[in-house]
């Protein structure tokens, strides 16, 4: 089986481009997207990506069955729901490769997780998570931290794009904290509830880069408009809601502040201080400081003496394992898919 009949499909928001889009670049695959905003973000931020804008109507079962043998996706359900229909209607075994969109600690309450055909995993942490939630997996392939590898290869481009996004803001005399609240998923509360307090108290001593999860813009539009109205004009605060690339932001920050977001795991690559606004059970939370909400947040960070360097390095190795080149990931996929074709 060759990769000429492999395709990646994304029907959602641009932030998945930093996962599935980069994977496509590394493997030499084309990505089909159905949202114009996602297509425009791909053209701007991932110029190496072979990306085509299409519609859900055009992605018919017949079209997919005729032209492709393998679908790569980052959603949890739709492709797998279609998989039995390919066999029923076209007598075709369509293979589905799941590309994760982060390495978070969500989903621990799930049992009998969502079944997957082939799942790409960063390292041991993700494998252990899949076992704990009893997810049904036919096969897994290790990728390592291909997103960080990709960023380093194109660092000059992405760092320049980030400076454009800053629009000359951030105070040179201050260090910078990156605040990345996730969205409340029914299992965990979001640190977004503390956003105004973070901007006031942490912003007293530090520059603050804010990049909230895109779902928060749908869940709390009024609250976000209020925050932008209050703080958008401050020179030491930057909101990056339209910037899907995570590693240039992490590189620019001196510390991370967040909750159960997968971005905290990404930040381990830089071995810089981590601060949390909630208590949690994941491996990441052993690598930084749980802030006391009864204390001034900015002063707590200012007084902090970092002692987690070694533990962060060990956790990074556990989470992401060894770096892997795209050609080696492609080789493993080709070998496995070829051996199970039929």
Long-range contacts (C-beta under 8 A, 24 or more apart in sequence): 1-69, 1-70, 1-334, 1-337, 1-338, 1-341, 2-334, 3-27, 3-28, 3-29, 3-70, 3-330, 3-333, 3-334, 5-67, 5-68, 5-69, 5-70, 6-68, 6-69, 6-70, 6-71, 6-72, 7-32, 7-64, 7-67, 7-68, 7-70, 7-71, 7-72, 8-32, 8-71, 8-72, 8-73, 8-99, 9-33, 9-59, 9-71, 9-72, 9-73, 9-79, 10-34, 10-38, 10-73, 10-74, 11-35, 11-56, 11-75, 11-78, 12-38, 12-75, 13-37, 13-38, 13-214, 14-38, 14-41, 14-42, 14-214, 14-242, 14-244, 15-101, 15-213, 15-214, 15-244, 16-74, 16-101, 17-41, 17-42, 17-45, 17-46, 17-49, 17-244, 18-147, 18-244, 18-245, 18-246, 19-74, 19-99, 19-100, 19-101, 19-102, 19-147, 20-72, 20-73, 20-74, 20-99, 20-101, 21-46, 21-49, 21-51, 22-46, 22-146, 22-147, 22-150, 23-72, 23-99, 23-120, 23-143, 23-146, 24-49, 24-50, 24-51, 24-72, 25-49, 25-150, 25-326, 26-146, 26-150, 26-325, 26-326, 26-329, 26-330, 27-326, 27-329, 27-330, 27-333, 28-326, 28-330, 29-72, 32-59, 34-59, 41-242, 41-244, 45-158, 45-161, 45-243, 45-244, 45-245, 48-154, 61-85, 61-86, 61-89, 61-90, 62-90, 64-94, 65-89, 65-90, 65-92, 65-94, 68-94, 69-94, 69-95, 69-337, 70-94, 70-95, 70-96, 70-97, 70-337, 71-95, 71-96, 71-97, 72-97, 72-99, 73-97, 73-98, 73-99, 74-98, 74-99, 74-100, 74-101, 76-114, 77-114, 80-114, 80-115, 80-116, 80-117, 83-117, 93-342, 95-337, 97-333, 100-126, 101-262, 102-261, 102-262, 102-263, 102-265, 102-266, 103-262, 103-265, 103-266, 103-319, 103-320, 104-182, 104-260, 104-261, 104-262, 104-265, 104-282, 105-129, 105-260, 105-280, 105-281, 105-282, 105-283, 105-284, 106-185, 106-187, 106-188, 106-260, 107-133, 107-187, 108-132, 108-133, 108-187, 108-281, 109-187, 112-136, 118-333, 118-336, 118-337, 120-329, 122-319, 122-320, 122-321, 123-317, 123-318, 123-319, 123-320, 123-321, 124-318, 124-319, 124-321, 125-265, 125-283, 125-318, 125-319, 125-320, 126-319, 139-336, 139-340, 141-329, 141-332, 141-333, 141-336, 142-321, 142-324, 142-332, 143-324, 143-329, 144-320, 144-321, 144-322, 144-323, 144-324, 145-269, 145-320, 145-323, 146-323, 146-324, 146-326, 146-329, 147-246, 147-247, 147-266, 148-247, 148-266, 148-269, 148-320, 148-323, 149-323, 149-324, 149-325, 151-245, 151-247, 151-248, 151-251, 155-248, 155-251, 158-245, 158-247, 158-248, 159-248, 159-251, 159-252, 161-243, 161-245, 161-248, 162-243, 162-245, 162-248, 162-249, 162-252, 165-238, 165-240, 165-242, 165-243, 166-238, 167-238, 169-235, 169-236, 169-237, 169-238, 170-207, 170-209, 170-235, 170-236, 170-238, 171-207, 171-235, 171-236, 174-205, 174-206, 174-207, 174-236, 175-206, 175-207, 175-254, 175-255, 176-206, 176-207, 176-208, 176-209, 176-252, 176-253, 176-254, 176-255, 177-202, 177-206, 177-207, 177-208, 177-209, 177-253, 177-254, 177-255, 177-256, 177-257, 177-275, 177-301, 178-208, 178-209, 178-211, 178-249, 178-250, 178-252, 178-253, 178-255, 178-256, 178-257, 178-263, 178-267, 179-208, 179-209, 179-210, 179-211, 179-257, 179-258, 180-210, 180-211, 180-212, 180-213, 180-256, 180-257, 180-258, 180-261, 180-263, 180-264, 181-212, 181-213, 181-216, 181-258, 181-259, 181-261, 182-213, 182-258, 182-259, 182-260, 182-261, 183-212, 183-213, 183-215, 183-216, 183-219, 184-219, 188-259, 188-260, 188-278, 188-280, 189-259, 189-278, 190-216, 190-259, 191-257, 191-258, 191-259, 191-277, 191-278, 192-216, 192-220, 192-223, 194-277, 194-293, 195-227, 196-227, 196-230, 197-297, 198-257, 198-277, 198-297, 199-227, 199-230, 199-231, 199-234, 199-237, 201-296, 201-297, 201-298, 201-299, 202-257, 202-297, 202-298, 202-301, 203-231, 203-234, 203-236, 203-237, 203-298, 204-298, 205-298, 205-299, 205-301, 205-302, 206-236, 206-254, 206-255, 206-298, 206-301, 207-236, 207-237, 207-238, 208-236, 208-237, 208-238, 209-238, 209-240, 209-249, 209-252, 209-253, 210-237, 210-238, 210-239, 210-240, 211-239, 211-240, 211-241, 211-243, 211-246, 211-249, 211-263, 212-241, 213-261, 214-241, 217-241, 255-301, 256-288, 257-291, 257-301, 264-288, 265-319, 268-312, 268-315, 268-316, 268-319, 268-320, 269-316, 269-320, 271-309, 271-312, 271-313, 271-316, 273-304, 273-306, 273-308, 274-308, 274-312, 275-300, 275-301, 275-304, 283-315, 283-318, 283-319, 284-315, 286-311, 286-315, 287-311, 287-312, 287-315
